[in-house]
């Protein structure tokens, strides 16, 4: 696919500085006695230094599988993953371990993703001790302080902390190893709105202070818009649209993106998003004919959509979409006339 | 409107026995729903919204104390003190139906879905199996299940989450109830499926004049889909009234803060979100005055001493606050009366 060097719509000026990238990423899960299930269908993705890339889509679209494959947990079935100029796929577990600290993960369930038998302090100290930090305890306390967990709370175990506090500990643990990339997999989905806001603000602050690049995976479009510089919308294992955060929400070009946006509850819905046809459900596998995976639900689908897979192509600078009949800019997504 | 409400809850109080002591989970809740209206109950975890909904149906968990105060009137009849037997025979599933968050655990996994819909109809409506089956297939079609005759025969695990929730709705509607209680009915579903399910509620409400009590943590969802809303905090209703007006001009500082904490599609990326400091109070040890006081930017000495009653506020809707927000443009942190009385 095209390089992202020509993407002036994005704030990030260092368009060439790619910290993590994948080409032709395929993730398959074995099914006993059957053909493996393909969760990710050969996607290309690039994370620029200092940016937050949002991955958004509904259950089963492959967003989490993509996030996991980017950190080799587990390694992708096919495809190339580059951390800076280092190729990660094909490295042995032992070789990978040396580079693990560069890539951290934060999970959805804050309490069960922490060791229940250790205190918050021990949890954050562990990677520091492993990396032979001269003063692991002091540094861990400092980091906990930074994420808003005080010394008294640092003595508690995960079950004695609230969900929001546990997520803060997860963030401190991730940052402790001075990674360049953190993959956040639905980090606020289990939290109440008021706590969610605290954790989102904290992630933004930690990203700036620790020069992080984030991949932010979520099903919640409003959350993704707020934290991301660029957003990739996924459907059935493919990226169907990729653009600057503001751009993609203002001018969705893929009919699936428009459907997603129109489905978000909004008391004062912008008129252009009303009445997007919403029928059918996500199929478990794409059409056998090899066409566009959204064709069966898409109101603009024509013959070509059912037989030819549309490539993810740049339609305006920095805005890529995989659709034969993209929604015209500034026009209402009047889906019947799109063909 | 002067329509007789189908459901009227007055001063409902429910306590739970917990290892930490008696938790006052619902603390004097008032609610009223008219036929054909959708009433939203919104709040964060532990606000008492689900317990309120369950109390109406008489399905509280075992650690709920038997002493229940207040009144729950359904179609003019007091149902709070009804025996389990009577609730089961006359009310639950028959006249008040419920849809839960997780359809997989609410449906019987080893019974074909058709049979699950047929059983309550035969019990409550006294119709024969053939008639019930015809009705069930018709219902499946109405709730948007494709191929209803085929789907009548499948087990719940063979369906998608959205379809299971549609089955739950068909089941809930099978005996033609007058009130539907939906507790986070779409929280486990994807947004596009959520929109379909909520559209379905809307259609049923119009076609059957069904009253709906919709419980959710999502303020935007409630504002978009409900006629009236009650915002709950620490077991109390802190603000109530028309859903759109509550969303556009919240009067209670909690409602306003909650709204500003939620990322909005209208804001540009990287907007700093409002946070609400602190945590909700322990329900086993509720403070003397307003339970939101220790987190509220408008708190004064009065708030610590006197629990504010639910009374009409600046926008005319009832609000439980000594220093309500005067209008949509007034910032949360500023209140003239509060500033004068400020203690720290």
Boltz contact constraints between the chains, C-beta under 6 A:
constraints:
  - contact:
      token1: [A, 58]
      token2: [B, 190]
      max_distance: 6.0
  - contact:
      token1: [A, 59]
      token2: [B, 190]
      max_distance: 6.0
  - contact:
      token1: [A, 192]
      token2: [B, 44]
      max_distance: 6.0
  - contact:
      token1: [A, 192]
      token2: [B, 45]
      max_distance: 6.0
  - contact:
      token1: [A, 193]
      token2: [B, 258]
      max_distance: 6.0
  - contact:
      token1: [A, 193]
      token2: [B, 261]
      max_distance: 6.0
  - contact:
      token1: [A, 193]
      token2: [B, 262]
      max_distance: 6.0
  - contact:
      token1: [A, 194]
      token2: [B, 261]
      max_distance: 6.0
  - contact:
      token1: [A, 194]
      token2: [B, 276]
      max_distance: 6.0
  - contact:
      token1: [A, 197]
      token2: [B, 261]
      max_distance: 6.0
  - contact:
      token1: [A, 197]
      token2: [B, 273]
      max_distance: 6.0
  - contact:
      token1: [A, 197]
      token2: [B, 275]
      max_distance: 6.0
  - contact:
      token1: [A, 198]
      token2: [B, 275]
      max_distance: 6.0
  - contact:
      token1: [A, 200]
      token2: [B, 273]
      max_distance: 6.0
  - contact:
      token1: [A, 201]
      token2: [B, 272]
      max_distance: 6.0
  - contact:
      token1: [A, 201]
      token2: [B, 273]
      max_distance: 6.0
  - contact:
      token1: [A, 222]
      token2: [B, 263]
      max_distance: 6.0
  - contact:
      token1: [A, 222]
      token2: [B, 265]
      max_distance: 6.0
  - contact:
      token1: [A, 223]
      token2: [B, 263]
      max_distance: 6.0
  - contact:
      token1: [A, 225]
      token2: [B, 265]
      max_distance: 6.0
  - contact:
      token1: [A, 226]
      token2: [B, 263]
      max_distance: 6.0
  - contact:
      token1: [A, 226]
      token2: [B, 271]
      max_distance: 6.0
  - contact:
      token1: [A, 245]
      token2: [B, 269]
      max_distance: 6.0
  - contact:
      token1: [A, 259]
      token2: [B, 192]
      max_distance: 6.0
  - contact:
      token1: [A, 263]
      token2: [B, 191]
      max_distance: 6.0
  - contact:
      token1: [A, 263]
      token2: [B, 192]
      max_distance: 6.0
  - contact:
      token1: [A, 263]
      token2: [B, 195]
      max_distance: 6.0
  - contact:
      token1: [A, 264]
      token2: [B, 191]
      max_distance: 6.0
  - contact:
      token1: [A, 265]
      token2: [B, 220]
      max_distance: 6.0
  - contact:
      token1: [A, 265]
      token2: [B, 221]
      max_distance: 6.0
  - contact:
      token1: [A, 265]
      token2: [B, 224]
      max_distance: 6.0
  - contact:
      token1: [A, 266]
      token2: [B, 220]
      max_distance: 6.0
  - contact:
      token1: [A, 267]
      token2: [B, 223]
      max_distance: 6.0
  - contact:
      token1: [A, 267]
      token2: [B, 224]
      max_distance: 6.0
  - contact:
      token1: [A, 267]
      token2: [B, 247]
      max_distance: 6.0
  - contact:
      token1: [A, 278]
      token2: [B, 192]
      max_distance: 6.0
  - contact:
      token1: [A, 278]
      token2: [B, 195]
      max_distance: 6.0
  - contact:
      token1: [A, 278]
      token2: [B, 196]
      max_distance: 6.0
  - contact:
      token1: [A, 281]
      token2: [B, 160]
      max_distance: 6.0
  - contact:
      token1: [A, 281]
      token2: [B, 162]
      max_distance: 6.0
